Amino acid sequence: MSTISAKDVMSLRNKTSLAMMECKKALIEADGDIEKAEVLLRKKLKGKMEAKADRVAGEGRVEIAVSEDGSSAALVKVKAETDFTAKNSNFIDAVKKIAQLALEADAGVVTPTDAMNELVDELRITTGENISIDKIEKLVGEPGKTTYGTYVHHDGKTGSLVQVEGTIDDDVLKQLAMHVTAAMPRPLGLTSDDIPSDMVEKERKFRLEQAVESGKPEQIAEKMVEGGMKKFFSEVALLEQPFVMEPSKKVRDLVGDAELSVFRRWVVGESED
């Protein structure tokens, strides 16, 4: 059996962030081969992590990557158990790498690849937490015509992206993405036609009940409802919303002759459809 030096144990510890004794045991089993010991630890501890998969992972990070030619973009959300881990530089770097890898996938919802899962497994081993990929999506546009505005909040918990067709200033693109992040109420669609029908029906029913309960005649109640629905659409249709940085303007005014075709707003701890 090879002699296990303290230097080798420390080297393996630095690679894995595991306890010295765990590293020494792995090196003994691997007959002093550091790379083999690291593989053994990964196999051993990955199983432990999978056994903890039922632990709640309510923290995490959102990242966005845009291709070099600007024609595609990828969003990724990775979950962690603690805010401490989510703010760790290794975690942040891994999530960014996953977003870059997602640019190589087909458009739409992306299934995690082996390379992505390896990054997650490494985080599981080094943090001891239940780390998992929550969601990945890739958007694709037309080279030379499509541009993207992105914004990830400083805590990494909210990320927004807008896809625009046509000529538009880079600063405006970022401002649009920041608006999607900050706007309250949250935009539910680009225009009133894009608002989910169940939400529209629920809002209309609520307003009609209010009007009827107020004792208004049916014709007046209907007019009140229609007026209320116009206000509702102006609050939740992105292009009709007052721009957060300059409320006298609508988002539509910032877009100008270009076309805002897609937007996404992802938040850690929430599901997006």
C-alpha positions in Angstrom: 0.0 0.0 0.0 1.3 3.5 -0.9 2.1 5.9 1.8 -0.6 8.6 2.1 1.0 12.0 2.7 -0.6 14.9 4.5 0.1 16.9 1.3 -2.1 14.5 -0.8 -4.8 14.5 1.8 -4.9 18.4 1.8 -4.9 18.5 -2.0 -7.9 16.2 -2.1 -9.6 18.2 0.6 -9.1 21.4 -1.4 -10.6 19.8 -4.4 -13.7 18.4 -2.6 -14.1 20.6 0.5 -14.6 17.4 2.5 -13.3 16.4 5.9 -9.6 15.3 6.2 -10.6 11.9 7.5 -13.0 11.3 4.5 -10.2 12.3 2.1 -7.6 10.1 3.8 -9.9 7.0 3.7 -10.6 7.6 0.0 -6.9 7.9 -0.7 -6.2 4.7 1.1 -8.9 2.9 -0.9 -7.5 4.4 -4.1 -4.0 3.3 -3.2 -2.8 6.9 -3.1 -4.2 7.9 -6.5 -5.8 11.4 -6.0 -7.9 11.3 -9.1 -9.2 7.9 -8.4 -10.0 8.9 -4.8 -11.9 11.9 -6.0 -14.0 9.7 -8.2 -14.7 7.3 -5.3 -15.8 10.2 -3.1 -18.1 11.5 -5.9 -19.7 8.1 -6.2 -20.0 7.6 -2.5 -21.4 11.1 -1.6 -23.6 11.4 -4.7 -25.6 8.6 -3.2 -25.8 10.4 0.1 -27.0 13.5 -1.7 -29.7 11.6 -3.6 -30.9 10.1 -0.3 -31.5 13.7 0.9 -33.4 14.7 -2.3 -36.6 15.3 -0.2 -35.0 18.2 1.7 -36.5 21.5 0.8 -34.4 23.6 -1.5 -35.9 27.0 -1.3 -32.9 29.1 -2.2 -31.0 29.3 -5.4 -30.0 31.5 -8.4 -31.2 32.5 -11.8 -28.8 33.1 -14.6 -29.1 34.2 -18.3 -26.7 33.7 -21.1 -26.8 35.2 -24.6 -25.0 33.7 -27.6 -22.1 35.6 -29.2 -24.2 36.4 -32.3 -27.1 37.6 -30.2 -29.6 35.4 -31.8 -30.3 33.1 -28.9 -30.5 33.2 -25.1 -30.8 30.7 -22.3 -32.3 31.0 -18.8 -31.5 28.6 -16.0 -32.7 28.3 -12.4 -30.8 26.2 -9.9 -32.1 25.4 -6.4 -30.1 25.2 -3.2 -31.0 24.7 0.5 -29.4 27.8 1.9 -28.8 31.4 0.9 -25.2 30.9 2.0 -24.6 28.3 -0.7 -26.6 30.3 -3.3 -24.2 33.3 -2.8 -21.1 31.2 -2.9 -18.8 32.0 -5.8 -18.5 28.3 -6.8 -22.3 28.0 -7.0 -22.6 31.1 -9.0 -19.9 30.0 -11.5 -21.5 26.6 -11.9 -24.9 28.2 -12.6 -23.4 30.5 -15.2 -21.6 27.5 -16.8 -25.0 25.6 -17.0 -26.5 28.7 -18.7 -23.7 28.7 -21.3 -24.1 25.0 -21.9 -27.8 25.5 -22.5 -27.0 27.7 -25.5 -25.9 24.6 -27.3 -29.3 22.9 -26.8 -32.4 23.1 -29.1 -35.0 25.9 -28.5 -37.6 25.4 -25.8 -37.5 23.7 -22.4 -34.0 22.1 -22.1 -33.4 18.7 -20.5 -30.2 18.8 -18.4 -27.2 17.2 -20.1 -24.6 15.0 -18.5 -22.2 18.0 -18.4 -24.8 20.0 -16.5 -25.6 17.2 -14.1 -21.8 16.8 -13.4 -21.7 20.4 -12.3 -24.7 19.9 -10.0 -23.2 16.7 -8.6 -20.0 18.6 -7.8 -21.9 21.2 -5.9 -23.8 18.5 -4.0 -20.5 17.0 -2.9 -18.8 20.2 -1.9 -21.8 21.8 -0.2 -23.5 18.8 1.3 -26.8 20.3 0.1 -29.7 19.2 -2.1 -28.7 21.1 -5.2 -30.9 20.6 -8.3 -31.7 22.2 -11.7 -35.2 23.6 -11.4 -35.7 24.8 -15.0 -33.9 25.6 -18.2 -35.2 27.3 -21.3 -33.6 28.4 -24.6 -35.0 31.2 -26.8 -34.0 31.5 -30.5 -34.4 34.4 -32.9 -33.1 35.5 -36.2 -29.4 36.4 -36.5 -28.9 40.1 -37.2 -32.5 40.9 -36.3 -33.1 39.5 -32.8 -31.7 41.2 -29.7 -32.0 40.4 -26.0 -32.2 42.5 -22.9 -31.3 40.8 -19.7 -31.3 41.6 -16.0 -30.4 39.5 -13.0 -31.1 41.2 -9.6 -28.0 41.6 -7.4 -29.2 38.8 -5.1 -29.5 36.4 -8.0 -33.0 35.4 -7.1 -34.8 37.2 -9.9 -33.9 37.2 -13.6 -35.7 38.8 -16.5 -35.2 38.6 -20.2 -36.9 40.4 -23.2 -36.6 39.3 -26.8 -36.9 42.1 -29.4 -37.0 42.0 -33.2 -35.6 45.1 -34.9 -33.3 48.0 -34.1 -33.3 49.1 -30.4 -30.7 50.7 -28.1 -28.8 48.4 -25.8 -29.6 50.6 -22.8 -33.3 50.5 -23.6 -33.1 46.7 -23.8 -31.6 46.5 -20.3 -34.2 49.0 -19.0 -37.0 46.8 -20.5 -35.6 43.8 -18.7 -35.4 45.8 -15.4 -39.0 46.9 -15.9 -40.1 43.3 -16.2 -38.3 42.6 -12.9 -39.7 45.6 -11.0 -43.2 46.1 -12.4 -46.1 45.8 -10.0 -48.5 44.3 -10.8 -46.3 41.7 -12.6 -46.9 41.6 -16.4 -49.0 38.6 -17.4 -48.7 38.9 -21.2 -47.4 41.2 -23.9 -50.9 42.6 -24.8 -54.4 42.1 -23.5 -54.8 39.2 -26.0 -52.0 37.3 -24.3 -53.4 37.4 -20.8 -54.5 33.8 -19.8 -58.3 33.4 -20.4 -58.9 32.0 -16.9 -57.4 35.0 -15.3 -59.4 37.3 -17.5 -62.6 35.5 -16.7 -61.9 35.5 -12.9 -61.2 39.2 -13.0 -64.4 40.0 -15.0 -66.5 37.9 -12.7 -65.1 39.6 -9.6 -65.8 43.1 -11.0 -69.3 42.1 -12.1 -70.1 40.8 -8.6 -68.9 44.1 -7.2 -71.0 46.1 -9.5 -74.1 44.1 -8.9 -73.6 44.2 -5.1 -73.4 48.0 -5.3 -77.0 48.0 -6.5 -76.2 49.5 -10.0 -78.6 48.8 -12.8 -77.5 46.0 -15.2 -76.5 48.4 -18.0 -74.5 50.6 -15.8 -72.9 47.5 -14.1 -71.8 46.2 -17.5 -70.2 49.6 -18.3 -68.4 49.6 -15.0 -67.1 46.1 -15.7 -65.8 47.1 -19.1 -64.1 50.2 -17.7 -62.6 48.1 -15.0 -61.3 45.5 -17.4 -59.6 48.2 -19.5 -57.8 49.3 -16.3 -56.9 45.7 -15.5 -55.4 45.1 -19.0 -53.4 48.4 -18.7 -51.9 47.1 -15.5 -50.9 43.6 -16.5 -50.3 43.8 -20.3 -46.5 44.5 -20.5 -46.7 46.9 -23.5 -49.5 48.9 -21.9 -47.8 49.3 -18.5 -46.4 52.6 -17.3 -42.6 52.4 -17.6 -41.3 52.1 -14.0 -38.4 54.6 -14.6 -40.6 57.2 -16.3 -44.4 56.5 -15.6 -45.5 59.2 -18.0 -44.4 56.7 -20.8 -45.7 53.3 -21.6 -43.4 50.3 -22.2 -44.8 50.4 -25.8 -43.2 53.9 -26.2 -39.8 52.6 -25.3 -40.0 49.8 -27.9 -40.8 52.2 -30.7 -40.7 50.7 -34.2 -39.2 47.4 -32.9 -41.2 44.5 -31.8 -41.0 43.1 -28.2 -41.9 39.4 -29.0 -41.1 37.5 -25.8 -40.4 38.2 -22.1 -39.5 36.0 -19.2 -39.4 36.7 -15.5 -38.0 33.9 -13.3 -37.9 34.0 -9.5 -36.3 31.5 -7.1 -39.0 29.7 -5.2 -41.7 30.3 -7.8 -42.8 28.3 -10.8 -43.2 30.0 -14.2 -45.5 28.7 -17.0 
